[in-house]
Amino acid sequence: MDRRDFLWLLTASVGASALEGCAVDPVTGEQTLMLMSESQEISIDQQQSPQQFSSDYGPVQDASVNAYLSEVGNRLARLSHRPGMPYSFRAVNASYVNAYAFPGGSIAATRGILAEIDNEAELGALLGHEIGHVNARHTAEHASKTMITQVAVAGVGIAAQVSGFGGLGSLAEDIGNIGAGALLAHYSRENEREADALGMEYLHRAGLNPEGMVGLHEILQRQSRERPSAIELMFSTHPMSDERVANARETMRSRYAADRGLPFNRERYQDKTAAVRRIKGALQSMQRADTDMRKKDYSRAEQELNQALKQAPNDYAALVMMSKCQLALERPEQAQRYASQAKSVYPREAQGHRVGAVSSLMRRDYDRAYQDLSTYDRLLPGNADIAFLKGVSLEGMQNLQGAAREYARYVKAAPQGSQSRYATQRLQKWGYLR
């Protein structure tokens, strides 16, 4: 993908013959404009969700945490309006506060929000809200009405010092991953109200206290006051307002008053998520470091990441973030050390391999960079920027034929931008293009 909206690209690519036109809303039963079929929703999900999960440093390695989220999520999903969708649930390693759903039912919650939630009813509210978006087909509806969303895949900002395309630049902000949230749908306030109502309904059906939605909103309000930078992405994709909190309280009072005795399962939640909550301080340090990195205050970010690694020395996300920070500070040897540790901690997650490759490129160790990039491509295929980085590596190894092949692949996938111009110039210079 280049910098065009992925919903537009994937929806437009199916051709007019595949468009549904009008469809029945699975929640309301009414006819609605819908230019995306259910199979297309699932296809978009399958193509895009792995990229976003990796952007958030992959699912947590603690299988019991993911099993717990899957248990709670599937319990709600089975009672939803679209129980046949291929739902999946996982916690992801990112420290910022958020949860999100892709249109085919792939749903994630970050460690940042799991560390703030108090009980299972609040977790159910969080997951039920995202299930509500899937059930109401909000992503498909949004694409059908607007056909374009401001969703951009961040360029890599390659760090290798090769004439013709930049240097470090803003490398540390996005190197090694898609910018956090780049592929996520941005919902309207109306969408949010409907998803809140559906989340409370699914809590009721599942025998969990719908007041969990009130508690969840109160947590988000508190976070917006105390640590606004940690929650800004959630509010950008899920608009928050006092009205939503008031609506949840009123719905609890008027519709679910008889459910006040239903369980919150606080002890169960606290037990199942103990591993995440135990490093809450480290997650908050990572949140502050992320803010510092965006401000290009890399020295301060390094201090925060050192604090995080003191509490959680083998935390994959903290190690990858520290590697990026060292790249921005122009310390490729230290960046390589943290990347190597990250890869040893979580070898099946792609970002450690990519940031390791960039640190190798900065040291002109092209063979090692190519090995890491090949591993990334195997673990997480479909990222066009990897073709460009491979081209740089092969060019450095004097394998011009291989470099030309990768540059051509990149230009085809991403025909605009400084990297594309550089790749095109190389293809022209070597006689592959006129």
N, C-alpha and C positions, 0 to 999 in steps of 0.2 A: 504493500500500500504506500501511496505517497501522502501528501497532506490534505487530500480530499476526505470528506466525511465517509466513514466506512458504511454507514447505513445507506447513504445514497449510492455508493459504488455497488454494494451487494444487491440492493433492491433493483437498481437500474439494469444490472447485468442479466437478470432473468428474462428480460424481453417482455413485450406487451402480451404475448400469448399466455404467459404464466400468471398474469395479474388476476386477482380474484374480483376486484371491484368492490362490491358490497359483501359483507359477511355478518353473521349473527354474533353479537357480543356474548361471550360465554358467561358473563356475570349478569348482565341486564336482560338478555334474551332479545334485545332490539337489533334492528339492522343498523350497520355502521359502515363508514367508508374504510376499506381495508385492502391495501395494495400488496400485502405480503401474506403468503400462505403460511400455514403452520410448519410445513417442511422447510420453508425458507427461514423462518425464525430459528429452527433447530440448526440449520446449516450455518447461519451467521454466528450462532452461539458456539458451535464446534470450531469454527475458524478463529474467532476472536477471543473467547474466554481464556484459552491457555496463555495467550500473550499478556492479558491483563493480570492473571494470577502470577505469572512470572515477574511482571512489573512490580508486584507486591511481594517479591522475594519468595514466592512459592507457598504451597500449603505448609502449615506447621508440621514438623517432623514427628510430633507426639500423636501417634495413631489414636490414642484414647480420646483426645480432644476432638479430632475430626469425627470419630465414631459417635461421640455425644451430640455434636451439631447435626450429624446425619440422622440420628435417632429422633431428635426434637423436630427437625425440619421435615422429615418424611411423615411424621405423625400428623403434622399440620397439612402437608401437601395432599395426603390421601383423602382429607376431608374438604379439599378445596373444590373450586368450580372446574378445574382442569386436572384431575388426578392422574390422567394418562401421560402427562408430559414427562420427559426423562430428567427429573429433578436430580440435582446433586448438591451437596453442601460441604463446605470446608472452611476452616479458619486459615487465614493467610498471615504471613510473618510481618506485614507492614505495621508500623507503629501508629500511623495516623488513625483518627476515629472515623470509621465508615463501615457500611455494608452495601452490597450491590447485587443486582441480578442481571443476567443476560437473558434474552427473550426465550431461549429454549429451556430455561429452568436451572442453569448453572448459577449458584448463589454462593457468595463468600462474605465472611465477616472478618475484619482485621483484628489482630491482637489488641490494638489500641482501644477498640470499643468493648471487646470482651473483658478487658481489665477494669472497665468502668461499670459494667452491668452487675446488678446485685443478685438476681434470682432468675429462675427458669422461665417465669412468666414474662419477664422483660426480654429474655432471649427469644421466647416465642413471639413476642410482639415484633422484635427486630426481623426475624425470619418470616413471620407471617406477613409483615408489610411488604417484603421483597417478593414473596409468593403472590401477594395481591397484584403487584406490578405485572407479573407473568400472566396471571389469570385474566386481568383486564386488558392484556395485550397493549400495554402503554407504549412500549418501544415501537411495535408495528404501527400503532395508531399515529404516533408522532411522525414516523417516517412517511406514512401515507398522506398526512396533512401538509407537511412541510417539505418533504423529500430532501432536506438538507439540514444538518446540524453542525455546530462548530465543534467537531471532534477531530483533532489533528494528531498524527503520529510524529513524535518529536524526532528530529534528525539527530544523528549520533554525535556530530561535532568532533570528528576524528582528531585524535591527539598526535598522530605521527607527524613529525616535522618534514612534510613533503611539499615541495614548492608547488603552489597553485591552488591550495585550498586550506587556508586557515592554520591556526595553531591550537593552543589549549582552548581559547575562547571560553564558552560557558560549559566546558566539558563535564565538570563535576555535577552539574544539575541533572543531567539525564543520561550520562554515558552508561551503557550497559542495560538500559531498559526503556520501554515506552514510558513517557511521562505519566506519573500516577493519575489514573482516571481518564486517560486520553480516549479510551474506547467506550466509556460509559455513557448511557443515555442520560439526558438532562430532562427531568420531569417538570410538569407544570404544577401549580398549586392545586388545581383541580385533581390532577393525577395523585398527588400526595394525600389529599383528603379521602379519595376513594381507596387508596392502598391502606391508609390508617383504618378505615371502616372495615375493610376486608380482613386485615390483621386481627382486629378485635373479634370479628365473627369467627375466624378460624380458631382463636384461643378458646372461645366459648364452646365450639364444637368439640375441641380436643380435651375439654375439662380442665383447662388452665385458666387462671384468673385474668379476665380481660383488663383489669386495672394495671396489668403489666405494661400496657401501651401508655398509660398516664406516667408511670414510673420512668419509662424509656424517654419520653419527651422531657421530663424534668431533668434527667441526666444530660440530655443534649443541650438544654437551656443553660445548665450550670457550666458545661464545657465551653459553650460559646462565650461566657463571661470570663472564665478563669484561664482557658487556653484556646483562644479563638483560632490561632494558626493551625492547631491540630485537627480542627473540625471544619475548616473552610471548604475542603473538597466535598464533604458530605452535604454542606449547605448549598454548594454550587450545583450539585446534581439532584439534591432532595431539598427544595426550598422549605425553610423552617419559618414559623411565625407563631406569635402568641395565640392566634386563632386556632392553630392545630392543637395546641395544648388544651385550650378551652373546649374545643369540640370533643376531644377524647374524654375529658372530665364529664361533660354533659351527656355524652353517649353512655358512659359508665353509669351515671345517675339515672338516666331515663330508660335505657334499653337493657342494661345488664345489672341492674340493682340486685337481682336475685342471685347473681354470681359472686357476690362479695365474699362468700364463704369458700369459694374454690381455691385450690392450693396455689402458692407461689413457688414452692419447691426451692427455697433459698439454700438450704443445707446441701441439697443435691447439686445445685449449680456451683456452689462454692467448692465442693469436693471435686467435681469433674473438671473445673477450670483452674485448679490450684496452681498448676505449672505456669500458666499465663500470669495469674495475679501475683505470683511470687516475684516476678521481675518487673512489676509495674514501674518502679523507679527507673529501671533501664529503658523501658519504653518511653517514658516521659523525657529522658535525656535524648533519646533518638528523635523525638518530636521536635525538641528545641534545636537539635543539630540540623534537622531538615530545614527548619526555618532559617537558620544561619547560612546554610548552603545556598538557599534561594536568594539570600541577600549578598552572597559572595563573601561572607565573613568566614572564610575557611579556617582561620586560626581558632576562632571561637567554636566552630563546629567540631574541630579536632578535640578540643577540651571536653565537650559534651559527649563525644563518642568514646573518649577514654573513660569517662565516668560510666557509660553504659557497659563497656567491656570489663570494667572492674567487677560489676555485679553479674554480668553474663558473658564470661570470656569466650565462649564458643557460640555466641549468637550469630547465626548466619547473616541476618539483615544488618546488624551492627558492623560485622566484618566487611561486607560489601560496601556499605556506606563509608567506612573508614578508608577502604581502598580508593573509592572515588575522591574522597577528600584529599588523600595523598597525591593523587593525580593532579588535582587542581592546585596543590601547593608545589607542583613540579618535582615530586619525589617518586619517580617511577620504581625505584628499588623497594621502598617501603610499601608502595601500592601493590607490587607483586607479592610481597610477603603476606599482606592481609588477604589478597585474592587467593593465594595458595591455601591459606588456612580455611577460608570460606569454602573452597572446593573440597577440601578434605572433610569438612563438617557436613556438607550437603552436596555430594558429587552429582546427583541426578537433577539439580536445579541449574538453570542455564546462566543466570546473571553473573555468578562468580567466574565462569569461563570467559564471558565477554569482557568484563573489566580486567581480567588477567591478560587477555589478548591485547587490550589497548595499552596496558603497562608494558607489555613486550614490544609493541610497536614503537613506543616512546624510547625504548632502549635499543631499537633496531634489531631485535631478536625475532626476525621474521618467521623462522621455522616454528618457534614456540607459539607465536601468535596464530599461525595458521592451524596448528594442532588444536588450540583452544577454540578457534572459530569453527572448526569442523565438528568438534564435540558439541558446541552450542547448536549448530545446524541440525545435528542428529537429535538432540534433546528437545529442541523447539523449532521445528521447521516453519517457514513462512514469513520470516523477517527479512525484508529486502536489504536492509542495511548491512546484513552479514555478508552479502555478495560483494558489496563495496569494500568492506574491510578485508575480505579474502583477496580481492583484487590488489589492494595495497600490499598485503603480505606477499603475494606471488610476484608482484612487481619488484619488491625489495629482494626477493630470492632470484631475480633475473629470469623468472619463468614468464615471459611476456605473453606466450600463447595462452597459458592458464589465466593470467591476469586479464587478458582481453575477453576471455569467455565470461569471467565474473563481472567485469565492467559492463559488458553487453547485457547480462542478466539484470544488473542493477538499473541501467538506463531504461530498459523496457518496463521495469516495475515502478520506477520513480523518475520520470523524464524531466523534472524540474529541480532547481536548487543547485547550490555550489558543488556538491558532490557529484551530481549528474553532469554538470558542466566539466568538471575535472575528468570524469570517466570518458565523456565524449571526446574531449581533447586528446586523451591518450589513444583512444580508438582511431581517431583521425591521424595522429602522428605515426602510429604503427601500420597504417594502411588498411585498417578494417572498415573505415568509413570514409566517404568522400565529402 
